[in-house]
Amino acid sequence: MASHEADLRAEVQDDTKVKTLQKDYRQLALDAATRAMLDFAVKTTTTPDRMCATDVQRLREAGFRDEDIVDIAQLAAYFNYSNRLMDSLGIEPDPGMDYSESATT
């Protein structure tokens, strides 16, 4: 999250909401599509072996087209891959990528 925090802050423009999104998005009043997308991404991240057709159907019911669903799945999978790769190699985010660090320097 640290490497994309500036983008999130620019999009949301509310520091309290950003912090809550980072901690637990379920605590926010989000639209159904955003919540469904985040639920899908979290499940892809935490319990990928439990993903099933119902998960995709929930995204469709939230208004996502199949093309959108493929994008959501690919982005979640890519970030999981890249974060695990960097973690396994001990790579830290570039200096200044973490808002909390750059805000204090």
C-alpha positions, 0 to 999 in steps of 0.5 A: 500500500505504501508505494501507491499511497500518494495515488490513493490520497489524490483520488480520495482527498480525505486523510481520515478515509484513506487511513480507514481504507488502509486499516479496514475498508469495511468500516466505510460506507462504500458503494456496492460496486466498490465494496464487491471489488474490494471483497474480491481482491481481499479474498484473492489475496488471503484465500485464493484457494477458496475463490469460486464462480460465486465470487465472479457472480457477485461482481457481475451483480454489482455491475461489473462487466466480464472485461472489468472482472478480468481487470480486477482479478489481474490487478489483484493477482499482479500486486500479490505477485509483485509484493510477495516477490519484493518481500521475498527478496527484502526489497523496501519501497523507494524512499518517499513512497510511504506518505507517513515518511515523506510527510515527516521529512 
